[in-house]
Amino acid sequence: MELSVDRLTKQYGKKIAVDCVSTVLKPGVYGLLGENGAGKTTLMRMLCAILEATAGEVFLDGKEICALGADYRDLLGYLPQDFGYYPNYTAKEFLLYMAALKGIPREEAGRRTDELLEVVSLDEAASKKVKTFSGGMKQRVGIAQALLNQPKILILDEPTAGLDPKERVRFRNLISDYAAGRIVILSTHIVSDIEAIADEVLLMRKGKLVSQGTVPELTKEAEGKVWELAVSPKEAKVWQEKAAVANLRHEGEQVVLRILADDKPAEEAVPCEATLEDLYLYSMQGKK
Amino acid sequence: MELFRLEHKKLWRKNSTRICVLLCVFYCVVFGSFLVFQWITYGSTKENYSGNNFDGYENIRNCQAYVRKYGVLTDESLQEWVRDCKRLFAQLDEERKTQGAENQETVHKVENSDLHTVNAWLRTLYPDLERADMLGVSVMSNYVETEKLTGIYERREKAVDTFFEINNQTGAERDYLLRINEKVKTPFSWGWTEGWSNLLGSAISELGFSLAIFFAVVLSALFAGEWHDNTSALLLTTKNGWKKLATAKILTGVAFTLELFAMVAAGMIVLQLVYFGTEGWDMPIQMIKMIAIAPMNMLQAEIYEYAFALLGALGYAGVVMLFSALCKNHVLALLLSLAVTYGPMAFHERVPMWLEKAFDLLPLVGSGADVFRTNTYHIFGHYIWSPYLIIWVPLLIGVLCLRPAVKGWARRMRG
């Protein structure tokens, strides 16, 4: 199975939301990273065939996805960013309704719904109305509905938003287990989530796909550009204004700054190992 | 089918649906039927005319019993009724003189005598006997010369003809209407008419007017509600997608319309049977309006009016679903839905005749009481009596709205 994106572009008036993105996605987990407005959601909506591209196409095994129609949607699981639900439905009723929309036979839908409610730890809240759920619980209902039809292509837009750390770990494990033989694309601002589960990362900036590769491959790009510098609190403020500071931590009287820079920012600065977050922030600075 | 079942369930789970159904049933069945039968319209008058007693059931029986003795409407039975009426009025006068007030029992007897209906006949059939000096002083049956009340059916034919003339219905149109009128069988059987008159003249014929608001509130959210719930992205990425869902939604809208209508109609019919029984079902509708031309009895007219309301409701459901599919905002869909029916209703009397007739073709705007009228439509050189047309056209409008509703929703969903 191969999902190829060919010069996909979406333009709203003069604004280009997605700018000529091309890539090939094979089974595995893909993390889509990018700041707000980078075009992640627009790209995902086009991959789901719910948004018409201004130019370019998406092919599944050589066939254009819009032409595949229901056959493509049958392979698809999608969790939108602003996940809508029916407030008066219970979690179970909502999943059964979604199962009917996905064309899952009634008996199978019942079984699958029970299974998924357990997987997302909502089995005890199955008969409670979704409107009474916390943000994290609603998000878990959203994840469950995306998995209902055991999709071959799973697209999750900010799936970990609203989940607490324990839930995030559960979710990451769930996706890792699930991903075998499937294409999973997820976007998030939480870089550690992507670092933990993504086989490949797609880095987007201003509608463009600026980098694609495995986490080690991408972090390699940031190698030699990450520095640590211990300064006084007063100097730290100055450094924050004149350099890209990825992090700061207090150590006794001093503040240790993590600086992203092509060249050694100061004599006392020491090079350190780059992480995906460093690359992400470095890229967002527009210095890449 | 499963999708329809779930969509239907979803609609009924909404609080707005439940509240609407409850209000509708209360308004039409409890307030519009039960209280009307038992108190508001058919309760006997309290002393000093200070409202009605809560005795509709018993009072209706008395009304039916009073008129039953006349059997068939002939010159003789009409004269007998007028003589009885005069006796009752004389008795009232006597009581006023001797006791200083009317006897409540006599007042009830007068009220139960179908006084308004028979006086309407007299004014229609014997206009030459009406006295201008008695207008507003006394009812015609109290002063008319009884022995001059003859040739009732010939008088009716003449009244129908005169009405056509006044209404400027001449030539082919007049001939067409007279052909319908020829099928009216005489003599007319005579029973208590006031109940049927209220029922067919307003209660059922205006049912659509009451139902429209409830249908609009529930169905305007059917499609547009998905925008409010922000579920379009989910729906579009499912195998069945918007197409099957749109079909399920339309079936749900139709099913809901049938269900609500059935609930209201069943409640009204049961109460009608309890209060009126079946007495008078075979009376011709001319007993309500002498110059009506439809060869129908009360039961047939009632069936027509219920069918008219049902088909109008189904047509209206189609229109509301179209607005719901085309608007992202369900409040806007609701306002448009209400405007399409209540707008023409509000301006009905103030527009030219041709426009009034066009309005009558809109779902729930026209009236089932057109069976009592002589309105026609002139289409492709043919005259068509309005009840034939106004029952089907609203349904047709509704059906024609369904395809654009599905297409419009699809277009909207795809942004």
HADDOCK unambig.tbl for C-alpha pairs under 7 A between the chains (distance, minus, plus):
assign (segid A and resid 48 and name CA) (segid B and resid 237 and name CA) 6.55 0.50 0.50
assign (segid A and resid 50 and name CA) (segid B and resid 236 and name CA) 6.32 0.50 0.50
assign (segid A and resid 50 and name CA) (segid B and resid 237 and name CA) 6.95 0.50 0.50
assign (segid A and resid 50 and name CA) (segid B and resid 414 and name CA) 6.16 0.50 0.50
assign (segid A and resid 51 and name CA) (segid B and resid 414 and name CA) 6.50 0.50 0.50
assign (segid A and resid 70 and name CA) (segid B and resid 239 and name CA) 4.97 0.50 0.50
assign (segid A and resid 70 and name CA) (segid B and resid 240 and name CA) 6.85 0.50 0.50
assign (segid A and resid 73 and name CA) (segid B and resid 237 and name CA) 5.60 0.50 0.50
assign (segid A and resid 73 and name CA) (segid B and resid 238 and name CA) 5.54 0.50 0.50
assign (segid A and resid 73 and name CA) (segid B and resid 239 and name CA) 4.88 0.50 0.50
assign (segid A and resid 74 and name CA) (segid B and resid 238 and name CA) 6.68 0.50 0.50
assign (segid A and resid 74 and name CA) (segid B and resid 239 and name CA) 4.78 0.50 0.50
assign (segid A and resid 76 and name CA) (segid B and resid 237 and name CA) 6.97 0.50 0.50
assign (segid A and resid 78 and name CA) (segid B and resid 234 and name CA) 7.00 0.50 0.50
assign (segid A and resid 78 and name CA) (segid B and resid 237 and name CA) 6.86 0.50 0.50
assign (segid A and resid 80 and name CA) (segid B and resid 233 and name CA) 6.66 0.50 0.50
assign (segid A and resid 84 and name CA) (segid B and resid 229 and name CA) 5.50 0.50 0.50
assign (segid A and resid 84 and name CA) (segid B and resid 230 and name CA) 4.50 0.50 0.50
assign (segid A and resid 84 and name CA) (segid B and resid 231 and name CA) 4.57 0.50 0.50
assign (segid A and resid 85 and name CA) (segid B and resid 229 and name CA) 6.01 0.50 0.50
assign (segid A and resid 85 and name CA) (segid B and resid 231 and name CA) 6.23 0.50 0.50
assign (segid A and resid 86 and name CA) (segid B and resid 229 and name CA) 6.26 0.50 0.50
assign (segid A and resid 88 and name CA) (segid B and resid 13 and name CA) 6.66 0.50 0.50
assign (segid A and resid 88 and name CA) (segid B and resid 14 and name CA) 6.64 0.50 0.50
assign (segid A and resid 97 and name CA) (segid B and resid 6 and name CA) 6.19 0.50 0.50
assign (segid A and resid 100 and name CA) (segid B and resid 2 and name CA) 6.48 0.50 0.50
assign (segid A and resid 100 and name CA) (segid B and resid 3 and name CA) 5.58 0.50 0.50
assign (segid A and resid 101 and name CA) (segid B and resid 3 and name CA) 6.64 0.50 0.50
assign (segid A and resid 101 and name CA) (segid B and resid 238 and name CA) 5.81 0.50 0.50
assign (segid A and resid 101 and name CA) (segid B and resid 239 and name CA) 6.50 0.50 0.50
assign (segid A and resid 101 and name CA) (segid B and resid 240 and name CA) 5.25 0.50 0.50
assign (segid A and resid 101 and name CA) (segid B and resid 241 and name CA) 6.69 0.50 0.50
assign (segid A and resid 102 and name CA) (segid B and resid 238 and name CA) 4.82 0.50 0.50
assign (segid A and resid 102 and name CA) (segid B and resid 239 and name CA) 4.68 0.50 0.50
assign (segid A and resid 102 and name CA) (segid B and resid 240 and name CA) 5.75 0.50 0.50
assign (segid A and resid 103 and name CA) (segid B and resid 239 and name CA) 6.17 0.50 0.50
assign (segid A and resid 103 and name CA) (segid B and resid 240 and name CA) 6.10 0.50 0.50
